[in-house]
């Protein structure tokens, strides 16, 4: 995907900070493949959590929303198996709306997001439960307990519900 490398710049008197800027900008550029945000280190496949993080950088640096919108459409058709997929897909949709003000895509995804969020199991205390699956294995080596409570997962779900209320 062609990016305008001159769309943003950073200059300061601290050479180490300029190196961080250059590294970060290069990382954003290298974490795309075939017009989609991908995991830059491992399998180079698209997933919602990485796409959400990359979307923030691309919106701030490039001001071009084509890549992030294509990534959203791609992930709606081919969602990851991660339990974090839906909350981060919702957060991506909301960020798109924040940056563009364009609500045309919302009817295509709102109901699906709602259905998936409302299917997430909860504990007796009302906390959301992370279920084991292919991308979130439960193994003794990883110290996971099947159907575990995750503060990160619960925070992501909460943020997704906040975003949904603003998209409604």
N, C-alpha and C positions, 0 to 999 in steps of 0.2 A: 504494500500500500504506500503510495507516495506521500511523504510527510514534508511539510515546509520546515526545514531545519533552521530557518532564520526567523521563525514566528515568535520566538521568545529568546531572551538573552539574560545573562546574569554576570555581573562584574563586581568584584570587591577587592579589598586590600589583603584578604586572607587567602593565600593560594590553596590551602587545604579545603576550604569551603568551595572554592571554584572547582576543585577536583570532584567533590561530592556532587555538585550540580551537573558536571559533565557526565559522570558515571550514571547518575539518575536519569538524565535525558537519553543517554545511549541505551540504558536498560529498557526504557519505554519503547524505543524504536526496535529493539531486538525481540521484544515479546509479542510480536504479531506474526502471523503466518496466514497466507491466503486470504487476507483481508479480515482476519478475526483475531481478537486478543487470545493469546495462548499462554500456557504455563511456560515461563521462560527457562526453567531449569531442568525439569524432569521429562515428561513424555511429550511436551509441546502440544498438548491438547487443550481445547477450550474448557474452562470451568467458570462458574459464576463468581466465585470468590476472587480469583485472580482478575477476572474481567472487571469487576467492580473497582478494584484497586487501580488497575490500569486506566480505567475510564476517568478517574479523578485527575490523573496526570495529563491525559490527552485533552480533557476539557479545559484545563488550566493553561496548557502550553500551546495547543494548536488551534483551538477555537473552531475546529472542524469536527462535526458530529457524525460523519458518515461511518467511520470505522466502529465507533461505539454502538451505533444503531444497527449496523450489520451484525456485530457480535451479539447484541440482544436478540435479534431475529434468529440467528443461528442457534443460540442456546435455548430459545423457546421451542425450536423444532427438535433439538438434540440435547436435552438437559443432562447434566451430569448425574451420577448416582449418589452424589454426596448429599447428606441431609441438610447441608448448608446451602444447597443450590437455590431453593425457592426464596429464602430470606434475602440472599444477595441479588437475585434476579429482581425482586421487588425494589431493593435499594437502588439498583441500576436504573430501573424505569423511573423512579422518583427523581434521581439526579438528572436524567435526561430532561425531564419536565422542568426542573429548576433552571437548567442552563438554557433551554430553548423556548420554554413557554408553550411548546407544541403538545396538545392533548390528543391528537389524532390517533396515536398508537394505543392509548389507554383502553378503549373498548375491546381491543384484540387480546389483551393480556389480563385485565382486571379480574374477570370471573375465574380464570384458571388459577391465578395467584391466590384468590380467596379460597377456592376449593382445597388447594394444597395446604395452605396455612391452617385451615380448620381441621384437617385430617391428622395433624401432628399429635401424637399421644401425649398425655400429661400424667404427672404423678398425682398421688392423693393430695399433695400440697399445692397442686396447680402449676407446677413447673413443667416445662417441656422436656421430653425425654429424647435423647439421641439414640436411635436404633442402629444396630449393627447392619452393615451392608458391604458391598464390594469395596467401596472407597473409604469406609470407616470400619475396618475390621476389629473384631473383638478378640484379642489374643492376650495371654498372660504376659508376654514380653512387653506389651504396651501399657500394662496396668489399667486396662479398661475393664469396667464391669458392664456386662450386657444391660442394655436399656438404662444407661447411666445419665445422670443429670450433669449438664455442662453449663457453666456460667456464660461462656462465650456463645454457645448455641442459644441460650435463653435471651441474652442481650441482642443477638442478631434477630431472633423472632420478634422481640419487643420492638426493635427499630423497624422491622418490616411492617408490623401492625400500625405504627405511627405513620410510616410512609403511605400505607394503604388508606388511612383515614384522610390524608392530604390529597390523594389521587381521586378519592370518591367524589 
